[in-house]
Amino acid sequence: MSGRQRDSKLLKELECPVCKEYMASAIKMCENRHNICGGCTERLVDCATCRGKFTDFRNVSLKKFAATALYPCKNQEAGCKETFTVDGRIKHLSVCLYRSRKWSVSILSGVDCSWTGILSNIEALRRH
């Protein structure tokens, strides 16, 4: 198994089974030791994996790993190749050129309208 495959498997363990975001700080467990992010445990009554009750225990080992892991940008499928620590990833997401957001395209057509997509796609439209 390559290092990239191993890292991918480890990062999969950090993915909350409910919201699909990476768990970072409050990694909680159910009575059957399934991991879930703190935000989802506040919204759910039972574990989404087994319907077991949540405990007050946190997965300290997984939290320590989460603090040192390198995460891919959330916009990886759109083309971003960057990797970050948890804090760096959060900061990057607000400025990532591959994030989808609403753009005014009046500069392209002279008609005031909006378009949702990534910056690189709107730049390609400008060239045509």
Phi and psi in degrees as a GROMACS rama.xvg file:
@    title "Ramachandran Plot"
@    xaxis  label "Phi"
@    yaxis  label "Psi"
@TYPE xy
-75.3808  163.908  SER-2
-60.3649  -37.1647  GLY-3
-66.9023  -40.5162  ARG-4
-64.9231  -41.7112  GLN-5
-63.1891  -45.72  ARG-6
-62.1416  -39.1698  ASP-7
-63.0629  -40.4812  SER-8
-66.9975  -40.5213  LYS-9
-66.4648  -41.3255  LEU-10
-65.2864  -31.006  LEU-11
-61.5289  -33.9525  LYS-12
-67.2477  -23.5666  GLU-13
-89.5467  -1.48303  LEU-14
-85.4048  123.851  GLU-15
-65.3524  130.184  CYS-16
-68.8074  -12.0772  PRO-17
-96.6548  -61.9494  VAL-18
-89.8277  -11.4459  CYS-19
67.1323  11.7469  LYS-20
-88.3043  160.37  GLU-21
-74.2769  134.635  TYR-22
-80.8791  138.715  MET-23
-129.267  -58.8744  ALA-24
-99.1416  -69.5544  SER-25
-90.4946  84.5624  ALA-26
-93.414  107.863  ILE-27
-101.491  167.584  LYS-28
-131.78  153.619  MET-29
-91.1605  178.187  CYS-30
-63.6667  -18.2867  GLU-31
-100.046  12.7151  ASN-32
68.6034  26.8017  ARG-33
-79.8362  139.439  HIS-34
-88.5123  146.82  ASN-35
-155.361  149.373  ILE-36
-73.2666  155.606  CYS-37
-59.6501  -37.5153  GLY-38
-63.0768  -40.1737  GLY-39
-73.6134  -33.6133  CYS-40
-65.7918  -27.1473  THR-41
-74.3442  -24.8045  GLU-42
-94.1014  -20.0282  ARG-43
-107.638  154.159  LEU-44
-90.9741  -41.3628  VAL-45
-124.747  162.321  ASP-46
-61.1528  133.446  CYS-47
-70.8453  -21.1644  ALA-48
-84.6669  -44.9384  THR-49
-127.371  -3.92499  CYS-50
68.7466  14.9444  ARG-51
-74.3124  164.369  GLY-52
-78.4975  149.716  LYS-53
-78.7928  147.526  PHE-54
-104.924  175.892  THR-55
-89.5989  1.11982  ASP-56
-82.2216  146.063  PHE-57
-114.937  151.301  ARG-58
-86.9901  90.7274  ASN-59
-66.5739  -39.7557  VAL-60
-63.1954  -44.4869  SER-61
-67.3137  -35.2584  LEU-62
-62.6274  -41.9549  LYS-63
-63.4912  -41.5391  LYS-64
-63.9617  -42.843  PHE-65
-58.4738  -35.6458  ALA-66
-69.0481  -23.289  ALA-67
-108.436  -9.08849  THR-68
-70.4828  154.567  ALA-69
-105.419  123.025  LEU-70
-105.077  142.146  TYR-71
-73.3806  156.152  PRO-72
-61.7659  144.987  CYS-73
-61.2985  -21.8905  LYS-74
-98.1754  26.2139  ASN-75
-58.4678  -42.1149  GLN-76
-66.5992  -23.7497  GLU-77
-83.8933  -9.44034  ALA-78
127.143  -7.90878  GLY-79
-72.6154  130.409  CYS-80
-106.475  4.23791  LYS-81
-73.4534  150.895  GLU-82
-129.107  150.371  THR-83
-148.685  162.844  PHE-84
-72.4099  172.33  THR-85
-54.9834  -51.4886  VAL-86
-64.1123  -41.9897  ASP-87
-64.5607  -35.5966  GLY-88
-65.8257  -42.4301  ARG-89
-61.9852  -44.6878  ILE-90
-64.3434  -42.2944  LYS-91
-63.9269  -38.6833  HIS-92
-57.8174  -29.8244  LEU-93
-75.4088  -16.57  SER-94
-122.518  2.30263  VAL-95
-59.9868  129.38  CYS-96
-69.3578  -14.2327  LEU-97
-98.6225  3.01654  TYR-98
-74.6121  146.473  ARG-99
-85.0801  132.403  SER-100
-155.72  169.307  ARG-101
-83.3134  130.531  LYS-102
-121.221  147.735  TRP-103
-86.3077  127.033  SER-104
-107.725  18.5017  VAL-105
-62.2938  -27.203  SER-106
-67.1665  -21.9861  ILE-107
-88.8453  -40.3827  LEU-108
-115.167  -12.5836  SER-109
81.6554  -5.77344  GLY-110
-105.806  131.767  VAL-111
-77.2164  107.892  ASP-112
-149.538  174.285  CYS-113
-122.974  160.37  SER-114
-143.856  140.452  TRP-115
-109.692  127.613  THR-116
174.278  -164.49  GLY-117
-101.308  152.712  ILE-118
-54.9458  -41.2535  LEU-119
-62.0051  -31.4345  SER-120
-71.7376  -39.2299  ASN-121
-70.5428  -32.7577  ILE-122
-64.8161  -37.885  GLU-123
-64.9089  -37.6372  ALA-124
-63.9178  -37.6529  LEU-125
-60.2293  -36.8472  ARG-126
-73.0964  -19.1908  ARG-127
